Amino acid sequence: MAGPLPDCEALDAADPLARFRDRFVLPEGVTYLDGNSLGALPRATSARLAAVVEQEWGEGLIRSWNAAGWIDAPHRVGAKIARLIGAAEDEVVVADSTSVNIYKLLCAALAADPRRTVLLTEPDNFPTDLYIAQGIAEACPGVTVRTLPRDAILDALGPSTVLLLTHVHYKSGARFDMAAVERRAAEVGAVVVWDLSHSAGGLQLDLAGDRAQLAAGCGYKYLNGGPGAPAFLYVARALQSQLISPLTGWMGHAAPFAFSDRYEPAAGLARFLCGTPPILGLAALECGVDIVLEAGIEALAHKGRALGDRFIAEVAACCPGLELASPRDATARGNHVSFRHPHGYEVAQALIARGVIGDFRDPDLVRFGFAPLYTRFADVRHAAQTLGEVLARELWREPRFAERASVT
C-alpha cells in the first residue's frame, strides 16, 4: 500500500522552477491547467510587443527589416527552438502554421522519392494532420492515406511510406519512442514526419540523437508564444539540399530581393520559408522561448513528469473509479493527463466555473495540462479536489453546462 503523498507546499517551496511563475500573467483565483493548449502570457511579452509596434514599426518603419533584424527573425528564433529539441541551429526555422509546415514536409518527402506513395498515420491522430494528408492524397494521383493502430504501424513501414506521427498524442498524452520509430524507418527505407506540438518546450527531445529527419510544431503551447503564434519546422541538415518546398514563395528564393521571375530555391533551410515573416508573432514567440531556455528543458521535463504523477495520485484519492485515459508511466506520456467520463464536456465546464481551467476532447475526455514554468504542485492538488467535488455532488448536471461552446 502506498504511503502518504508528500506535502504539496513543501514540494513547491523546494521547486527550483518556482521563481518563474511570477514571470507570467495568471489571474487571481484561477488554476490554469490548459497550457498544453494555450500557454500563459509571459509578462515580458507586452513590453516587447509595445517596443516592436511603437519603436521598430512606428519610428523605424521599413528600415527595421534591416536595422531591427526583422528579416533574420525566422532563423534567429528557430535557432533558439533548435536548442530545445536537440537539433542544430541551422536545422530549425520559424514559419507559417503547423498545418502549413506539415503540408510542406509531407509534399517534399513524397516528391523526393517516386517510390513514396503512401502517407501512413494512426487513426484519431490530431485532425489537422489527418486532413492535410487527405488533401495531399486527393490532389496527387497515386498517393493514398492509410491509418493503422500504433502497435501495427512499424510492421507496415517500407520504402513507399511517409509516416506522419504526433510525438505526444493530443488526447491521451501517449508518447512514441522516437528513436525506435526512426530506427525501424531507416531499416526499411521509410521517412518520418513528426508533429511536436505537444512536445516542444515541455519534454526533453533529442532529434539529432534519435536520427529524426523531419518535424514541425507550434509555438503557442509550452513555448508560450500566444494564440496563433507562428510555428516551426525542422529538416535535418543532410536532407536540406535534397528537398524542395511545395510552397515556393519569395522568401524561400535564393535571392528574394533580386525579384527574379524564375524560382531558385535558397540554400539550406531558408527554402522552406514562403511569405513575409509575421514580425509581431515572432517577437511574442521569442519572449516565450527565451524563458524556456533560461529555465532549462531538462528541469522542465523533470517537473512535468512529477506534476503528472502527482495529479494522477491525487485524482485516484479524490475520484475513485474515474478512468485514467493516459499512460500511468510518466516516461510514456507528455505533460498532460486525461480522464474519461460520459459527461466529460459538462464536467470540464463545471470545473471552469469553479476556476479550474482544463479542457474537453470528444467524445469523453477531460484533459489537464501541466506547464512546469508556472504550474504548482498545490495547483494539481486543488484541481483534483475540485474535480472530486464536482463528481461527488454531480455539479456538472447544471443545465448551463450542457450547451456546447464553439471551442471546447
N, C-alpha and C positions, 0 to 999 in steps of 0.2 A: 504493500500500500504506500502511495506517495506521501511524503511529509508535507508540512505546511509550506505555502508559497512564500518566497522572500518578500519582505515589505517593499511595496512599490516606491514609497517616498525615499527609502534608503537607496534603492536602485537608481532613482532619478538624481539623488544627491551625489552619487558616485559616477554618474554618467559623464564621460569626457566630452560628449557632444552637447551637453545641456546648454552651454553658452550660446549655441547657435539659434535656439528657439526665439530669443529676443530679436533676432535679425529678420523676423517675419511678422507680417501683419496677421494677427489671429484674434478675431472678435471675442470679447469677454463673454463667458457663458456658453461658448461653443466648443465641442470636442470634435475636431476635424479629422476624420479617418477616410478621406477621399482624395488624398494626394496622389494616389495611383491613377486618378482620372484627371484632376487638375491640381497642380502644385500650388501651394500658398504663395502670396505675393512677398517677395523679398523687399525689405524696407529701402534698400539701395536703388531699387528699380525706378521708383517715382522720380527721384532726383536725377538719375541718369537720363531718363526719357525727357525730363524737362530741359536738361542741358542740350540734348540732341535736337530737340524741337526749337528751343529759343536761341541757342547759340550756333550750333552747327548748321541747322537748316535756316533759322531766322536771320542770322548775321552772315554766316559763311556762304549760304546759298549753294550754288552748284560747285563752288570751289571746294566744298567739303568732301566731294568724291576723292580728291587727292589729299587736301590738307588735313582732313579728319580721318583719313584711312577708310572711308566707306567702301571703296572698291575692293579692299582686301578683307573685309569683314567675313565673308563666307569661309575663306581659308583660315583666318585667324581663330574664329570661334570653332571651326571644325578641328583645328589642331588641338584645342583645349579638350574637346569632347574625345578626341583620339586617346588622350591620356587616361580617360575614364573607362575606356572599353578595351584597352590592351592592343592598340593599333599605333602605327607610326603616324607622325603628324601630317604627312603628305598623303594619307590614305582616307581621310575623312573631310568632307566639305558640307557646309550647311546650305540647303536649297529647298525651295518648294515645300510640299507637304509629304507626309509618309506615303499616302496613296500614290502621289505622282512619282516619288522615288522608287517605290516598289514596281510601278509600271516600267520605269526606265531600266531598272536592273533585270527584270524578267525578260523584257524585249531584247536587251543587249545580250543576255545569256543565250537566248534562243538563236539569235542571228549569228552568234559566234561559231556555232557548230551545226551544220544542216541535219545531223543525226538527232538533234534535240527537238522532239515534237510533243512531249508530254509535260504538262505542268501538274505536278503531284503535290497534294497537301492533305490535311486531315479535315474531316467534316467538323463543323462547329468551330472552325478557325475564325478569327476576327473577320466580320463581314467584309470590310474593305479589301482585305487580302483575297478573299474568295471572289468578290465582284471584279476586281482588277484582273485576276486570272481568267475569269469567264469572258470578260470583254476582249482580252487579247485573243482568246481562242475563237471567238466569233469573228474577229477581224482578220485572222491569219489562217487561211486554208491549210488543213493538215495538222494543226495544233489542237490538242484536246486537253481537257482538265479531268484529272482523276483524283478521287478522295479515298483514303483508306484510314482505318483506325491507327493510332500512333504505334501500337505494338506490331503492326504489319507493314509499316512504311519502309523500314530499312531493307526488308527482303524484296521489295518491289523496285528498288533502285537499279538503274542501268545507264548506259551511255545516251539513251534517248530522253533522260529525265532531267528536268529542272525542278528541284524540290523547294517548296515555299513553306517555311515553318515560322511560327511565332515562338520565340525562345521561352517566354513565360506566358502561359495561356491566360487570356484576358478574363475568363470566368473563374476557373478553378485555381489559377496560380501555379499549376503543374509546370515543371521546368524540364526542358530537354537537356540531355547530356550533349553539349555542343561538340566536344572532342570526339565522342563516339560516333555521332552522326557524320561528322566530316571525315573520319577515318573510313567509314563504310562507303561514303560517296567517292572518295579518292580511289578506293579499291576497284570500283565498277565503272568509273568514268562519268559519274553524275556531278552536278553542280548544285549548291545550296544557296538560297537567298533567305537570310534571317530577318525577321521583324523583331527589333529590340525595344519596342515601345514601352514594354513593362519591365525592362531590364536596365537600361542605361540610366546611370545615376543612383541606382538602388542596389545593384548587385555587382560583385567583382567579376569582371569579364576579362578574358584573355584571347581576343580574336586571333592574334598572331600565333600564340602558342597552340591554340586549338585548330590552326590552319584554316580558319574561315576565310572565304573569298569575297562574299558579297553580303551586305546588310544595310538596313535602313532603320530609322527610328524617329520618334517625335521628341519635341523639346518642351512640352508643357506638363509632363507628369513629374518625375523625380528630378528633372532639370529645372523646373520652376520658371519656365520661360513665358508663361502667360497663355491665355486662351488663344488657340490658333497659332501658337509660336511656330516659326519655321522648323522644318525637320532636317535630318542629316542623312547622308549616305556614306557607305564605306565600300571601297574597292581595293583589294589587295594590290600592292604596287606591281607585282608581276603580271597582273591582268589588265592594268590600265591602258596599255597601248594596244591591246587586242580587242577591246570593246568600244562600241560606238553607241552613244545615247540615241534613242529613237526621237527625242525632242531636241532637234539641232537648232537651238536658239542662239541668239547673237552672243550671249555671254559665254557660250561654250566654244566659240570660234577661236582659232589660233591668234587672230589679231582683230578683236571686236571693233576697235576704233579705226581700222583701215576701211571699214564699210564696203567690203568686197561683196559682189553679187553671188559668189560661189562659196559654199560652206567648206571650211577646212577645220577638222577637229583640233582643239588645243591639245598640247602635250599634257600627259598626266591626268589627274582627276578633274581639272578645270573643264574638260569636255563634257562633264555631266551637269554643269551649270546650264541654265536655259535663259530665263528672263532677268530683268533688273533685280538685284538683291533687295529684299524688304528691310530697309535700314532700321526702322523703329522696332520691328520684331527681332532683328538681330541684336540690337542694343539691349533689349529686355532679356533675351535669352542669355547673353553673355554675363549679365549680372547673376542669374541663377547658376550658371555653370561655374562661375568663379567661386561661389560659396561651396559648391560640392567639391571642387578641387581643394579648397582650403581645409575642409573637414577631413578629406581623405576617404577614398572609396572603400578601403579595407575596413575602417572603423564603421562606416555607414552600413556596409553589408553585415558586419557582425551584430550591430544593434538591431538591424531589420529582422534578422533571424530570431533574436531574443524577444523582440516585441511580438512577433507572430506566435512563437511558442507560448508566451505568457497569455496572449489573448485566447488561444485555444484552451489552455488550462482554466482560465477564468470563466469562459463560457461553459465548459464542462461542469464547473461547480455551480454556476447560476442557472443554467438551462439544461438540465439533464434530459437526454433524449433528442436534443436538436442535432440533426445530422450534419457532420462536417463534410464539405464537398471539396476540400483542398487536401493535398498531401500533409500528413502529420509530421513527416520528416522535413525539417527546415532546409536541408540541403537539396531537397527535391522540389522546392517551391520558390516563388518570388516573394515580394513583400506585401502581398495581400492574401486574405483568408476569406473563404465564402462558406456560408451555411445554407442548407436547404430548408424551406418552409413553404407549404402550399399557398400561403398568402404572403409571399415574400415582399411584394410591392407595398402592401399595406403596412407590413412590419417596418420596412425601411422608412416609410413616411411617418409612422408613429415615432420612430427614433429621431428623425429630423425635427419633428415638432417639439421634442424634448432636448434639442440642442446637440444631439449626437448625429453627425453627418457621415453616413456611408452612402452606398447606392444599391440599386437593384439591377439584376441582369436576368432577362427571361430564360426559362419560364418560372423559376422558383428560387433564385439565389439572392441572398442578402450578402453584400460584399463590403469588406472593411480593409482599407489600405493603411500601411504604416510607413510614414515618411520619417526616417531616422533623424533628419535635421531638426524637426520640431515636434514629433510625437513623443509623449512621455509614457512611462510605464503606468503612472496614475491615470492617464487617459484611457488606456486599454482596459484597466480595471473598471473605471466608471462606465465605459461603453458596455462592457459585459453585464454589469449590474443593471444598467438601464434596459438592456435587451431582456434580461431576466424578468424585470418588472413588466415590460410590455407584453411578454408572452404569458406570464402567470396571471395577470389581470385582464388579458385579452384586450388590451387597449387599442390594438390595431383594428378592432371591429368598428370603430367610429366611422360613420358614413363618409366623412370628408376625406378619409384616406383611400377610398376606393377609386376615385376619379383619376385617371392616368394623366400626368403632365406630358408635355412634348419630349422632355429629356428625363430619363429615369436613372 
